[in-house]
């Protein structure tokens, strides 16, 4: 059974920092994309950042230069240190593991709340 468990969310003041972590279990191998998505109230879920098995990264324009995605293939974990947080970063952040093709997978974590407010 596949499980993705996120941690690290919370309440932070504007300009502050948080580090999200996601640990995956039950997934064989490491050839898949690991990503973070977020969904704010009344908005659609959107990609924040993604990283492939060989370390290619992709970021939403709104977080470039402030968020850095990384992964540890041995631990099957993905991380998202976030700095210079803004109120518009407030959302539920979801960990995602996906792979296209014949061995397609698409797994989601339960989400962790990030609130940026003074």
VOLO-61444 format. One record per atom (N, C-alpha, C): atom name; x, y, z; residue in three letters; residue number from 1. Coordinates in Angstrom, 1 decimal. Layout:
+------+--------+--------+--------+------+------+
| name |     c1 |     c2 |     c3 | resn | resi |
+------+--------+--------+--------+------+------+
|   CA |      X |      Y |      Z |  ALA |  NUM |
...
+------+--------+--------+--------+------+------+
END
This chain:
+------+--------+--------+--------+------+------+
| name |     c1 |     c2 |     c3 | resn | resi |
+------+--------+--------+--------+------+------+
|    N |    0.8 |   -1.2 |    0.0 |  UNK |    1 |
|   CA |    0.0 |    0.0 |    0.0 |  UNK |    1 |
|    C |    0.9 |    1.2 |    0.0 |  UNK |    1 |
|    N |    0.6 |    2.1 |   -0.9 |  UNK |    2 |
|   CA |    1.4 |    3.4 |   -1.1 |  UNK |    2 |
|    C |    0.9 |    4.4 |   -0.1 |  UNK |    2 |
|    N |    1.8 |    5.1 |    0.6 |  UNK |    3 |
|   CA |    1.5 |    6.2 |    1.5 |  UNK |    3 |
|    C |    2.5 |    7.3 |    1.3 |  UNK |    3 |
|    N |    1.9 |    8.5 |    1.2 |  UNK |    4 |
|   CA |    2.8 |    9.7 |    1.2 |  UNK |    4 |
|    C |    2.4 |   10.5 |    2.4 |  UNK |    4 |
|    N |    3.4 |   10.8 |    3.3 |  UNK |    5 |
|   CA |    3.1 |   11.5 |    4.5 |  UNK |    5 |
|    C |    3.9 |   12.8 |    4.5 |  UNK |    5 |
|    N |    3.1 |   13.9 |    4.5 |  UNK |    6 |
|   CA |    3.7 |   15.3 |    4.6 |  UNK |    6 |
|    C |    3.9 |   15.8 |    6.0 |  UNK |    6 |
|    N |    4.8 |   16.7 |    6.2 |  UNK |    7 |
|   CA |    5.0 |   17.3 |    7.4 |  UNK |    7 |
|    C |    5.7 |   18.7 |    7.2 |  UNK |    7 |
|    N |    5.6 |   19.5 |    8.2 |  UNK |    8 |
|   CA |    6.3 |   20.8 |    8.1 |  UNK |    8 |
|    C |    5.5 |   22.0 |    7.9 |  UNK |    8 |
|    N |    4.2 |   21.8 |    7.7 |  UNK |    9 |
|   CA |    3.3 |   23.0 |    7.5 |  UNK |    9 |
|    C |    3.1 |   23.7 |    8.8 |  UNK |    9 |
|    N |    2.5 |   24.9 |    8.8 |  UNK |   10 |
|   CA |    2.2 |   25.7 |   10.0 |  UNK |   10 |
|    C |    1.9 |   27.1 |    9.7 |  UNK |   10 |
|    N |    1.9 |   27.9 |   10.7 |  UNK |   11 |
|   CA |    1.7 |   29.3 |   10.6 |  UNK |   11 |
|    C |    3.0 |   30.1 |   10.7 |  UNK |   11 |
|    N |    3.2 |   31.0 |    9.8 |  UNK |   12 |
|   CA |    4.4 |   31.8 |    9.7 |  UNK |   12 |
|    C |    4.1 |   33.2 |    9.3 |  UNK |   12 |
|    N |    4.9 |   34.1 |    9.8 |  UNK |   13 |
|   CA |    4.7 |   35.5 |    9.4 |  UNK |   13 |
|    C |    5.2 |   35.8 |    8.0 |  UNK |   13 |
|    N |    4.7 |   36.8 |    7.3 |  UNK |   14 |
|   CA |    5.3 |   37.2 |    6.0 |  UNK |   14 |
|    C |    6.8 |   37.4 |    6.1 |  UNK |   14 |
|    N |    7.5 |   36.9 |    5.1 |  UNK |   15 |
|   CA |    8.9 |   37.0 |    5.1 |  UNK |   15 |
|    C |    9.6 |   35.8 |    5.8 |  UNK |   15 |
|    N |    8.8 |   35.0 |    6.5 |  UNK |   16 |
|   CA |    9.4 |   33.8 |    7.2 |  UNK |   16 |
|    C |    9.6 |   32.6 |    6.3 |  UNK |   16 |
|    N |   10.1 |   31.5 |    6.9 |  UNK |   17 |
|   CA |   10.5 |   30.3 |    6.2 |  UNK |   17 |
|    C |    9.8 |   29.1 |    6.8 |  UNK |   17 |
|    N |    9.6 |   28.1 |    6.0 |  UNK |   18 |
|   CA |    9.1 |   26.8 |    6.4 |  UNK |   18 |
|    C |    9.8 |   25.8 |    5.5 |  UNK |   18 |
|    N |    9.8 |   24.5 |    6.0 |  UNK |   19 |
|   CA |   10.4 |   23.4 |    5.2 |  UNK |   19 |
|    C |    9.4 |   22.3 |    5.2 |  UNK |   19 |
|    N |    8.9 |   22.0 |    4.1 |  UNK |   20 |
|   CA |    8.0 |   20.8 |    4.0 |  UNK |   20 |
|    C |    8.7 |   19.6 |    3.6 |  UNK |   20 |
|    N |    8.3 |   18.5 |    4.2 |  UNK |   21 |
|   CA |    8.9 |   17.2 |    3.9 |  UNK |   21 |
|    C |    7.8 |   16.2 |    3.5 |  UNK |   21 |
|    N |    8.1 |   15.2 |    2.7 |  UNK |   22 |
|   CA |    7.2 |   14.2 |    2.3 |  UNK |   22 |
|    C |    7.9 |   12.9 |    2.2 |  UNK |   22 |
|    N |    7.5 |   11.9 |    2.9 |  UNK |   23 |
|   CA |    8.1 |   10.6 |    2.9 |  UNK |   23 |
|    C |    7.1 |    9.6 |    2.2 |  UNK |   23 |
|    N |    7.6 |    8.9 |    1.3 |  UNK |   24 |
|   CA |    6.8 |    7.9 |    0.5 |  UNK |   24 |
|    C |    7.2 |    6.5 |    1.0 |  UNK |   24 |
|    N |    6.2 |    5.7 |    1.0 |  UNK |   25 |
|   CA |    6.4 |    4.2 |    1.3 |  UNK |   25 |
|    C |    5.5 |    3.4 |    0.4 |  UNK |   25 |
|    N |    6.0 |    2.2 |    0.2 |  UNK |   26 |
|   CA |    5.2 |    1.3 |   -0.7 |  UNK |   26 |
|    C |    5.4 |    1.5 |   -2.2 |  UNK |   26 |
|    N |    6.4 |    2.3 |   -2.6 |  UNK |   27 |
|   CA |    6.7 |    2.6 |   -4.0 |  UNK |   27 |
|    C |    8.0 |    1.9 |   -4.3 |  UNK |   27 |
|    N |    8.0 |    1.1 |   -5.4 |  UNK |   28 |
|   CA |    9.2 |    0.4 |   -5.8 |  UNK |   28 |
|    C |   10.0 |    1.2 |   -6.7 |  UNK |   28 |
|    N |   11.3 |    1.2 |   -6.4 |  UNK |   29 |
|   CA |   12.3 |    2.0 |   -7.3 |  UNK |   29 |
|    C |   12.2 |    3.5 |   -7.0 |  UNK |   29 |
|    N |   12.8 |    4.2 |   -8.0 |  UNK |   30 |
|   CA |   12.9 |    5.7 |   -7.8 |  UNK |   30 |
|    C |   12.7 |    6.4 |   -9.1 |  UNK |   30 |
|    N |   12.3 |    5.7 |  -10.2 |  UNK |   31 |
|   CA |   12.1 |    6.4 |  -11.5 |  UNK |   31 |
|    C |   10.6 |    6.9 |  -11.5 |  UNK |   31 |
|    N |   10.5 |    8.1 |  -10.9 |  UNK |   32 |
|   CA |    9.2 |    8.8 |  -11.0 |  UNK |   32 |
|    C |    9.5 |   10.2 |  -10.6 |  UNK |   32 |
|    N |    8.5 |   11.1 |  -10.9 |  UNK |   33 |
|   CA |    8.6 |   12.5 |  -10.6 |  UNK |   33 |
|    C |    8.0 |   12.7 |   -9.2 |  UNK |   33 |
|    N |    8.6 |   13.5 |   -8.4 |  UNK |   34 |
|   CA |    8.1 |   13.9 |   -7.1 |  UNK |   34 |
|    C |    7.8 |   15.4 |   -7.2 |  UNK |   34 |
|    N |    6.7 |   15.8 |   -6.6 |  UNK |   35 |
|   CA |    6.2 |   17.2 |   -6.8 |  UNK |   35 |
|    C |    5.4 |   17.6 |   -5.6 |  UNK |   35 |
|    N |    5.4 |   19.0 |   -5.5 |  UNK |   36 |
|   CA |    4.5 |   19.6 |   -4.6 |  UNK |   36 |
|    C |    3.5 |   20.4 |   -5.3 |  UNK |   36 |
|    N |    2.2 |   20.3 |   -4.9 |  UNK |   37 |
|   CA |    1.1 |   21.1 |   -5.4 |  UNK |   37 |
|    C |    0.5 |   21.9 |   -4.3 |  UNK |   37 |
|    N |   -0.3 |   22.9 |   -4.6 |  UNK |   38 |
|   CA |   -1.0 |   23.6 |   -3.5 |  UNK |   38 |
|    C |   -2.3 |   24.0 |   -4.0 |  UNK |   38 |
|    N |   -3.2 |   24.2 |   -3.0 |  UNK |   39 |
|   CA |   -4.6 |   24.6 |   -3.3 |  UNK |   39 |
|    C |   -5.0 |   25.6 |   -2.3 |  UNK |   39 |
|    N |   -5.3 |   26.8 |   -2.7 |  UNK |   40 |
|   CA |   -5.8 |   27.8 |   -1.8 |  UNK |   40 |
|    C |   -7.4 |   27.8 |   -1.9 |  UNK |   40 |
|    N |   -8.0 |   28.3 |   -0.8 |  UNK |   41 |
|   CA |   -9.5 |   28.3 |   -0.8 |  UNK |   41 |
|    C |  -10.1 |   29.0 |   -2.1 |  UNK |   41 |
|    N |  -11.0 |   28.3 |   -2.7 |  UNK |   42 |
|   CA |  -11.7 |   28.8 |   -3.9 |  UNK |   42 |
|    C |  -10.8 |   28.8 |   -5.2 |  UNK |   42 |
|    N |   -9.7 |   28.1 |   -5.1 |  UNK |   43 |
|   CA |   -8.8 |   28.1 |   -6.3 |  UNK |   43 |
|    C |   -8.5 |   26.6 |   -6.7 |  UNK |   43 |
|    N |   -8.1 |   26.4 |   -7.9 |  UNK |   44 |
|   CA |   -7.7 |   25.1 |   -8.3 |  UNK |   44 |
|    C |   -6.3 |   24.7 |   -7.8 |  UNK |   44 |
|    N |   -6.2 |   23.4 |   -7.6 |  UNK |   45 |
|   CA |   -4.8 |   22.9 |   -7.2 |  UNK |   45 |
|    C |   -3.9 |   23.1 |   -8.4 |  UNK |   45 |
|    N |   -2.7 |   23.6 |   -8.0 |  UNK |   46 |
|   CA |   -1.7 |   23.9 |   -9.0 |  UNK |   46 |
|    C |   -0.3 |   23.5 |   -8.6 |  UNK |   46 |
|    N |    0.5 |   23.3 |   -9.6 |  UNK |   47 |
|   CA |    1.9 |   22.8 |   -9.4 |  UNK |   47 |
|    C |    2.7 |   23.9 |   -8.8 |  UNK |   47 |
|    N |    3.5 |   23.5 |   -7.7 |  UNK |   48 |
|   CA |    4.4 |   24.4 |   -7.1 |  UNK |   48 |
|    C |    5.8 |   24.2 |   -7.6 |  UNK |   48 |
|    N |    6.2 |   22.9 |   -7.5 |  UNK |   49 |
|   CA |    7.5 |   22.5 |   -8.0 |  UNK |   49 |
|    C |    7.6 |   21.0 |   -8.2 |  UNK |   49 |
|    N |    8.4 |   20.6 |   -9.1 |  UNK |   50 |
|   CA |    8.6 |   19.1 |   -9.4 |  UNK |   50 |
|    C |   10.1 |   18.8 |   -9.6 |  UNK |   50 |
|    N |   10.4 |   17.6 |   -9.4 |  UNK |   51 |
|   CA |   11.8 |   17.1 |   -9.6 |  UNK |   51 |
|    C |   11.8 |   15.7 |  -10.1 |  UNK |   51 |
|    N |   12.6 |   15.4 |  -11.1 |  UNK |   52 |
|   CA |   12.6 |   14.1 |  -11.7 |  UNK |   52 |
|    C |   13.6 |   13.2 |  -10.9 |  UNK |   52 |
|    N |   13.7 |   12.0 |  -11.3 |  UNK |   53 |
|   CA |   14.6 |   11.1 |  -10.6 |  UNK |   53 |
|    C |   16.1 |   11.5 |  -10.8 |  UNK |   53 |
|    N |   16.4 |   12.2 |  -11.9 |  UNK |   54 |
|   CA |   17.8 |   12.6 |  -12.1 |  UNK |   54 |
|    C |   18.0 |   14.1 |  -11.7 |  UNK |   54 |
|    N |   17.0 |   14.7 |  -11.1 |  UNK |   55 |
|   CA |   17.2 |   16.0 |  -10.5 |  UNK |   55 |
|    C |   16.8 |   17.2 |  -11.3 |  UNK |   55 |
|    N |   16.1 |   17.0 |  -12.4 |  UNK |   56 |
|   CA |   15.6 |   18.1 |  -13.2 |  UNK |   56 |
|    C |   14.4 |   18.7 |  -12.5 |  UNK |   56 |
|    N |   14.5 |   20.0 |  -12.3 |  UNK |   57 |
|   CA |   13.5 |   20.8 |  -11.5 |  UNK |   57 |
|    C |   12.7 |   21.7 |  -12.3 |  UNK |   57 |
|    N |   11.5 |   21.9 |  -11.9 |  UNK |   58 |
|   CA |   10.5 |   22.8 |  -12.5 |  UNK |   58 |
|    C |    9.8 |   23.5 |  -11.4 |  UNK |   58 |
|    N |    9.6 |   24.8 |  -11.6 |  UNK |   59 |
|   CA |    8.9 |   25.7 |  -10.6 |  UNK |   59 |
|    C |    7.8 |   26.5 |  -11.2 |  UNK |   59 |
|    N |    6.8 |   26.8 |  -10.4 |  UNK |   60 |
|   CA |    5.8 |   27.8 |  -10.8 |  UNK |   60 |
|    C |    6.5 |   29.1 |  -10.7 |  UNK |   60 |
|    N |    6.2 |   30.0 |  -11.6 |  UNK |   61 |
|   CA |    6.8 |   31.3 |  -11.7 |  UNK |   61 |
|    C |    6.7 |   32.1 |  -10.4 |  UNK |   61 |
|    N |    5.6 |   31.9 |   -9.7 |  UNK |   62 |
|   CA |    5.4 |   32.6 |   -8.4 |  UNK |   62 |
|    C |    6.3 |   32.2 |   -7.3 |  UNK |   62 |
|    N |    7.0 |   31.1 |   -7.4 |  UNK |   63 |
|   CA |    7.9 |   30.7 |   -6.3 |  UNK |   63 |
|    C |    9.3 |   30.6 |   -6.7 |  UNK |   63 |
|    N |    9.7 |   30.9 |   -7.9 |  UNK |   64 |
|   CA |   11.1 |   30.8 |   -8.4 |  UNK |   64 |
|    C |   11.9 |   31.8 |   -7.5 |  UNK |   64 |
|    N |   13.0 |   31.3 |   -7.1 |  UNK |   65 |
|   CA |   13.9 |   32.1 |   -6.3 |  UNK |   65 |
|    C |   13.6 |   32.1 |   -4.8 |  UNK |   65 |
|    N |   12.5 |   31.5 |   -4.4 |  UNK |   66 |
|   CA |   12.1 |   31.5 |   -3.0 |  UNK |   66 |
|    C |   12.0 |   30.0 |   -2.5 |  UNK |   66 |
|    N |   11.5 |   29.1 |   -3.3 |  UNK |   67 |
|   CA |   11.3 |   27.7 |   -2.9 |  UNK |   67 |
|    C |   12.4 |   26.9 |   -3.7 |  UNK |   67 |
|    N |   12.8 |   25.8 |   -3.0 |  UNK |   68 |
|   CA |   13.8 |   24.9 |   -3.6 |  UNK |   68 |
|    C |   13.4 |   23.5 |   -3.4 |  UNK |   68 |
|    N |   13.1 |   22.8 |   -4.4 |  UNK |   69 |
|   CA |   12.7 |   21.4 |   -4.3 |  UNK |   69 |
|    C |   13.9 |   20.5 |   -4.3 |  UNK |   69 |
|    N |   13.9 |   19.4 |   -3.5 |  UNK |   70 |
|   CA |   15.0 |   18.4 |   -3.5 |  UNK |   70 |
|    C |   14.4 |   17.1 |   -3.1 |  UNK |   70 |
|    N |   15.2 |   16.0 |   -3.4 |  UNK |   71 |
|   CA |   14.7 |   14.7 |   -3.1 |  UNK |   71 |
|    C |   15.8 |   13.8 |   -2.7 |  UNK |   71 |
|    N |   15.5 |   12.8 |   -1.9 |  UNK |   72 |
|   CA |   16.4 |   11.8 |   -1.5 |  UNK |   72 |
|    C |   15.9 |   10.5 |   -2.0 |  UNK |   72 |
|    N |   16.5 |    9.9 |   -3.0 |  UNK |   73 |
|   CA |   15.9 |    8.7 |   -3.6 |  UNK |   73 |
|    C |   16.1 |    7.5 |   -2.6 |  UNK |   73 |
|    N |   17.1 |    7.5 |   -1.9 |  UNK |   74 |
|   CA |   17.3 |    6.4 |   -0.9 |  UNK |   74 |
|    C |   16.2 |    6.4 |    0.1 |  UNK |   74 |
|    N |   15.8 |    7.5 |    0.6 |  UNK |   75 |
|   CA |   14.7 |    7.7 |    1.6 |  UNK |   75 |
|    C |   13.3 |    7.8 |    1.0 |  UNK |   75 |
|    N |   13.3 |    7.9 |   -0.4 |  UNK |   76 |
|   CA |   12.0 |    8.1 |   -1.0 |  UNK |   76 |
|    C |   11.3 |    9.3 |   -0.4 |  UNK |   76 |
|    N |   12.0 |   10.4 |   -0.4 |  UNK |   77 |
|   CA |   11.5 |   11.6 |    0.3 |  UNK |   77 |
|    C |   11.7 |   12.8 |   -0.6 |  UNK |   77 |
|    N |   10.9 |   13.8 |   -0.5 |  UNK |   78 |
|   CA |   11.0 |   15.0 |   -1.2 |  UNK |   78 |
|    C |   10.8 |   16.2 |   -0.2 |  UNK |   78 |
|    N |   11.5 |   17.3 |   -0.5 |  UNK |   79 |
|   CA |   11.6 |   18.4 |    0.5 |  UNK |   79 |
|    C |   11.3 |   19.7 |   -0.3 |  UNK |   79 |
|    N |   10.7 |   20.6 |    0.5 |  UNK |   80 |
|   CA |   10.5 |   21.9 |   -0.1 |  UNK |   80 |
|    C |   10.8 |   23.0 |    0.9 |  UNK |   80 |
|    N |   12.0 |   23.5 |    1.0 |  UNK |   81 |
|   CA |   12.3 |   24.6 |    1.8 |  UNK |   81 |
|    C |   11.7 |   25.9 |    1.2 |  UNK |   81 |
|    N |   11.0 |   26.7 |    2.0 |  UNK |   82 |
|   CA |   10.3 |   27.9 |    1.4 |  UNK |   82 |
|    C |   10.8 |   29.1 |    2.2 |  UNK |   82 |
|    N |   11.2 |   30.1 |    1.6 |  UNK |   83 |
|   CA |   11.7 |   31.3 |    2.2 |  UNK |   83 |
|    C |   10.9 |   32.5 |    1.6 |  UNK |   83 |
|    N |   11.1 |   33.6 |    2.3 |  UNK |   84 |
|   CA |   10.4 |   34.9 |    1.9 |  UNK |   84 |
|    C |    8.9 |   34.6 |    1.6 |  UNK |   84 |
|    N |    8.3 |   33.9 |    2.5 |  UNK |   85 |
|   CA |    6.9 |   33.6 |    2.3 |  UNK |   85 |
|    C |    6.0 |   34.8 |    2.3 |  UNK |   85 |
|    N |    4.9 |   34.7 |    1.5 |  UNK |   86 |
|   CA |    4.0 |   35.8 |    1.3 |  UNK |   86 |
|    C |    2.6 |   35.3 |    1.7 |  UNK |   86 |
|    N |    1.7 |   36.2 |    2.0 |  UNK |   87 |
|   CA |    0.3 |   35.7 |    2.3 |  UNK |   87 |
|    C |   -0.3 |   34.9 |    1.2 |  UNK |   87 |
|    N |    0.1 |   35.2 |   -0.1 |  UNK |   88 |
|   CA |   -0.5 |   34.5 |   -1.2 |  UNK |   88 |
|    C |    0.0 |   33.1 |   -1.3 |  UNK |   88 |
|    N |    1.0 |   32.7 |   -0.5 |  UNK |   89 |
|   CA |    1.5 |   31.3 |   -0.5 |  UNK |   89 |
|    C |    0.6 |   30.5 |    0.4 |  UNK |   89 |
|    N |   -0.3 |   31.1 |    1.1 |  UNK |   90 |
|   CA |   -1.2 |   30.4 |    2.0 |  UNK |   90 |
|    C |   -2.1 |   29.4 |    1.2 |  UNK |   90 |
|    N |   -2.0 |   28.1 |    1.6 |  UNK |   91 |
|   CA |   -2.7 |   27.0 |    0.9 |  UNK |   91 |
|    C |   -2.5 |   25.7 |    1.6 |  UNK |   91 |
|    N |   -3.2 |   24.7 |    1.1 |  UNK |   92 |
|   CA |   -2.9 |   23.3 |    1.5 |  UNK |   92 |
|    C |   -1.9 |   22.8 |    0.5 |  UNK |   92 |
|    N |   -0.8 |   22.3 |    1.0 |  UNK |   93 |
|   CA |    0.3 |   21.8 |    0.1 |  UNK |   93 |
|    C |    0.2 |   20.3 |    0.1 |  UNK |   93 |
|    N |    0.3 |   19.7 |   -1.1 |  UNK |   94 |
|   CA |    0.1 |   18.3 |   -1.3 |  UNK |   94 |
|    C |    1.4 |   17.7 |   -2.0 |  UNK |   94 |
|    N |    1.8 |   16.6 |   -1.5 |  UNK |   95 |
|   CA |    2.9 |   15.9 |   -2.1 |  UNK |   95 |
|    C |    2.3 |   15.0 |   -3.1 |  UNK |   95 |
|    N |    3.1 |   14.8 |   -4.2 |  UNK |   96 |
|   CA |    2.6 |   14.0 |   -5.4 |  UNK |   96 |
|    C |    3.8 |   13.2 |   -5.9 |  UNK |   96 |
|    N |    3.5 |   11.9 |   -6.2 |  UNK |   97 |
|   CA |    4.5 |   11.1 |   -6.9 |  UNK |   97 |
|    C |    3.8 |   10.6 |   -8.2 |  UNK |   97 |
|    N |    4.4 |   10.8 |   -9.3 |  UNK |   98 |
|   CA |    3.8 |   10.4 |  -10.6 |  UNK |   98 |
|    C |    4.8 |    9.9 |  -11.6 |  UNK |   98 |
|    N |    4.3 |    9.0 |  -12.5 |  UNK |   99 |
|   CA |    5.0 |    8.5 |  -13.6 |  UNK |   99 |
|    C |    4.1 |    8.2 |  -14.7 |  UNK |   99 |
|    N |    4.4 |    8.7 |  -15.9 |  UNK |  100 |
|   CA |    3.6 |    8.4 |  -17.1 |  UNK |  100 |
|    C |    4.1 |    7.1 |  -17.8 |  UNK |  100 |
|    N |    3.3 |    6.7 |  -18.8 |  UNK |  101 |
|   CA |    3.7 |    5.5 |  -19.6 |  UNK |  101 |
|    C |    3.1 |    4.3 |  -19.1 |  UNK |  101 |
|    N |    3.7 |    3.2 |  -19.5 |  UNK |  102 |
|   CA |    3.1 |    1.8 |  -19.3 |  UNK |  102 |
|    C |    3.0 |    1.5 |  -17.8 |  UNK |  102 |
|    N |    3.9 |    2.1 |  -17.0 |  UNK |  103 |
|   CA |    3.8 |    1.9 |  -15.6 |  UNK |  103 |
|    C |    3.4 |    3.1 |  -14.9 |  UNK |  103 |
|    N |    2.2 |    3.7 |  -15.4 |  UNK |  104 |
|   CA |    1.7 |    4.9 |  -14.8 |  UNK |  104 |
|    C |    1.4 |    4.8 |  -13.4 |  UNK |  104 |
|    N |    1.8 |    5.9 |  -12.6 |  UNK |  105 |
|   CA |    1.4 |    6.0 |  -11.2 |  UNK |  105 |
|    C |    1.0 |    7.4 |  -10.9 |  UNK |  105 |
|    N |    0.2 |    7.6 |   -9.9 |  UNK |  106 |
|   CA |   -0.2 |    9.0 |   -9.5 |  UNK |  106 |
|    C |   -0.7 |    8.9 |   -8.1 |  UNK |  106 |
|    N |    0.1 |    9.2 |   -7.1 |  UNK |  107 |
|   CA |   -0.2 |    9.1 |   -5.7 |  UNK |  107 |
|    C |   -0.2 |   10.5 |   -5.1 |  UNK |  107 |
|    N |   -1.0 |   10.7 |   -4.1 |  UNK |  108 |
|   CA |   -1.1 |   12.0 |   -3.4 |  UNK |  108 |
|    C |   -1.1 |   11.8 |   -1.9 |  UNK |  108 |
|    N |   -0.5 |   12.8 |   -1.2 |  UNK |  109 |
|   CA |   -0.5 |   12.8 |    0.2 |  UNK |  109 |
|    C |   -1.8 |   13.5 |    0.7 |  UNK |  109 |
|    N |   -2.0 |   13.6 |    2.0 |  UNK |  110 |
|   CA |   -3.2 |   14.1 |    2.6 |  UNK |  110 |
|    C |   -3.2 |   15.6 |    2.7 |  UNK |  110 |
|    N |   -2.1 |   16.2 |    2.5 |  UNK |  111 |
|   CA |   -2.0 |   17.7 |    2.5 |  UNK |  111 |
|    C |   -1.5 |   18.2 |    3.8 |  UNK |  111 |
|    N |   -0.8 |   19.3 |    3.8 |  UNK |  112 |
|   CA |   -0.4 |   20.0 |    5.0 |  UNK |  112 |
|    C |   -0.7 |   21.5 |    4.8 |  UNK |  112 |
|    N |   -1.3 |   22.1 |    5.8 |  UNK |  113 |
|   CA |   -1.6 |   23.5 |    5.7 |  UNK |  113 |
|    C |   -0.5 |   24.5 |    6.0 |  UNK |  113 |
|    N |   -0.3 |   25.4 |    5.1 |  UNK |  114 |
|   CA |    0.7 |   26.5 |    5.3 |  UNK |  114 |
|    C |   -0.1 |   27.8 |    5.3 |  UNK |  114 |
|    N |    0.1 |   28.5 |    6.4 |  UNK |  115 |
|   CA |   -0.6 |   29.8 |    6.5 |  UNK |  115 |
|    C |    0.4 |   30.9 |    6.7 |  UNK |  115 |
|    N |    0.4 |   31.9 |    5.9 |  UNK |  116 |
|   CA |    1.3 |   33.0 |    6.0 |  UNK |  116 |
|    C |    0.5 |   34.3 |    6.4 |  UNK |  116 |
|    N |    0.7 |   34.7 |    7.6 |  UNK |  117 |
|   CA |   -0.2 |   35.8 |    8.1 |  UNK |  117 |
|    C |    0.5 |   36.5 |    9.3 |  UNK |  117 |
|    N |    0.3 |   37.8 |    9.4 |  UNK |  118 |
|   CA |    0.9 |   38.5 |   10.6 |  UNK |  118 |
|    C |   -0.2 |   38.6 |   11.7 |  UNK |  118 |
+------+--------+--------+--------+------+------+
END
